[in-house]
Amino acid sequence: MDITGSEGAAFENTYSTNKVVKLKPLAYEEVASVKLFGDWLLRIKFTYTIKNFGKGSAAPKSMSAKPSGVNTADVPQLITASHEIFEFFPYDIMPLDAIRRKLKES
């Protein structure tokens, strides 16, 4: 990540304008915090390299395994049923417990 050329912007806890981070596969991680101050102008560049899972770091089995227990002939019926269940279902604002109860009812 590079913020060279920005005005009124700095990475948190460093004076550098470049930051290099190596991420673990399938991880969610905060890589940088940018502080803006005054009349700021942010110019940011990202570069990345995606490496294949090598011999020493194989992909998790959950990624490589095929879904089990789903017959492809049942997919259209499952889609229709899910439309009927979720048509007026406010799952985006409901607590997780309420969603689980609603699914058990159906």
FENKAGI-V904686 format. One record per backbone hydrogen bond with DSSP energy under -0.5 kcal/mol. NH is the residue of the N-H (numbers start at 1). CO is the residue of the C=O. E is the energy in kcal/mol with one decimal. If there is no record, write none. Layout:
BEGIN
{{NH CO E} {NH CO E}}
END
This chain:
BEGIN
{{2 45 -2.3} {3 17 -2.8} {6 3 -2.0} {7 41 -2.8} {10 35 -2.0} {11 16 -0.6} {12 33 -3.1} {14 11 -1.1} {19 1 -2.6} {23 21 -0.6} {27 24 -1.6} {29 27 -0.6} {35 10 -3.5} {35 33 -0.5} {37 8 -2.6} {40 38 -1.3} {41 7 -3.1} {43 41 -0.6} {44 42 -0.5} {45 2 -2.3} {51 49 -0.6} {54 52 -0.5} {63 60 -1.4} {64 60 -1.4} {65 61 -2.2} {71 69 -0.6} {74 71 -1.7} {75 71 -0.5} {75 72 -0.7} {78 74 -2.3} {79 75 -2.4} {80 76 -2.2} {81 77 -2.4} {82 78 -2.3} {83 79 -2.1} {84 80 -1.9} {85 81 -2.3} {86 82 -2.7} {87 83 -0.9} {89 86 -1.0} {90 88 -0.7} {91 89 -2.1} {93 90 -1.6} {94 90 -0.9} {99 95 -1.8} {100 96 -2.3} {101 97 -2.2} {102 98 -2.2} {103 99 -2.3} {104 100 -1.9} {105 101 -1.6} {106 102 -1.2}}
END
